[in-house]
Amino acid sequence: MYILWTIIIGFIVGVIARFVLPGQDAYGLIMTTLLGIGGALLGSFLGQALGFYAPGEAAGWIMSVLGAVVLLLIGRAFRRRAPVL
């Protein structure tokens, strides 16, 4: 049941992050979900490093969305530098 909630919340966080940072990213359902889950993991890591969260504590909604936005920006930076074949 925990994994199902992680997937659902990851999808919601991914959708919010893509709404906050719109663009022509062609992400589907799975990539949006992975973006949200990765954003939550990054948000937890950064929050613990900055002292916002205790070790082992999960990130909140805002930090999860911020983490997903950071991942979107990183992905866009790498995509722009890729050579065109």
N, C-alpha and C positions, 0 to 999 in steps of 0.2 A: 504494500500500500504506500510505503514511503517513496518508492521509486516512481509510482504513478503521480504523486503530488509534486515530486521534483520535476517531472516532465511537464506537467500542467503549468506550474509556476514559472519554469524556464521559458515556456512558450509565451506566457503573458509578459514576462520581463523582456524577451526578445522583440515582441511586437511594440512595446512601449519605447524601447531603445531605437527601433527603426522609425517610429513616429517622431521621436525627438531629433533624430539625425536622418532626415529623408535623403534619398538619393536613388540612383538607378541600379542599386544592388539587386541582383536577381536571386534572392534567397527564397527557398521554398519553406514548407512546413518544418522539415527536419533541420535545416540549417538555422532557421529562426529559433527553434527550440534549443539547439546546441549553442547558439549565440547567447541566449538567456542563461543557460546553465553555466557556461564559461564565464559570463559576466558576474554571476553570483559567486563563483569560486574566486575570481579576481577581486571582487569587492570584499569578500571575507579576508583574503590575504592582505590587501591594502589596509583594510580597517584594523586588522590585528597589528600590522606593522606600525600604524599611526596611533595605536592605543585606543581606538574607538570601541573595539570588541575584545572580549577576553579570549584566550586561547580555546579553540574548539567551538566558539560561538558562531552561528551563521550570520551572514550579512542581512541587513534589512532591505526593504524594497528600493529605497533611494540609492543605497550603495551598490545594489545589484544592477540597477539600471545604469549607474555611472560606469561600472565595470564593463557592461555590455557596450556602452557608447565608446569606451576606450578601445575595446576589441574591434569595433567597427572602424574607428579611425586608423588603427594599426593595419587592418586588412586593406583599407583604401590606400594607405601609403605604399604598401607592398605591391598592390595591383597596378598603380600608376608607374612604378619603376620597371615593371616587366617588359621585356622587349616584344615588339610586335613582329610576328612571323608572317 
